[in-house]
Amino acid sequence: MHANCWILWRCIMEGEFLITEIEEFNPTVQDQAKWIEMLNSSRNSLLLIATCKKEIIGSVDLKGEMRKKIWHNATLGISILKKWQNLGLGKIMMQQALNWATNSLSLEQIWLHVFSTHSVAISLYKSLEFKEAGIQKDFAKMPDGSFADNIIMRKEVK
């Protein structure tokens, strides 16, 4: 399994706030390589990996849109291993990604999605000046049968 997919797999195993369940995540090595190559070769996309003693502990990606009318947008995704959460790593990684986006020639807006039940992440995103742009009510059905809204947030970088 490629590095970034491994971190996502571990985060899916550990957390309740990702939309993907572990049995739904089964990319091939070729799928993983294609995804990384797509991010690395696009002027409006980025992939950052955090490591400690050669262990991957987190990742953040900006997936830029491919169509001309929406080329100025990217969607942010972040995954941090549970034992590395609440230490400031997520904020540092997001700041680096947002600095890159601010200096890019093509990006103007960064979007993200977060479950309404993930108060720690929402606080982080608001501290980085993301604003709520919309809500999808009862978007995710949780394992206990309850529902979580999907909050769509946006930050202008230009």
Secondary structure, 3 states (H helix, E strand, C coil): CCHHHHHHHHHHHHCCCCCCCHHHCCCCHHHHHHHHHHHHHCCCCEEEEEEECCEEEEEEEEEECCCHHHCCEEEEEEEECHHHCCCCHHHHHHHHHHHHHHHCCCCCEEEEEEECCCHHHHHHHHHCCCEEEEEEEEEEECCCCCEEEEEEEEEECC
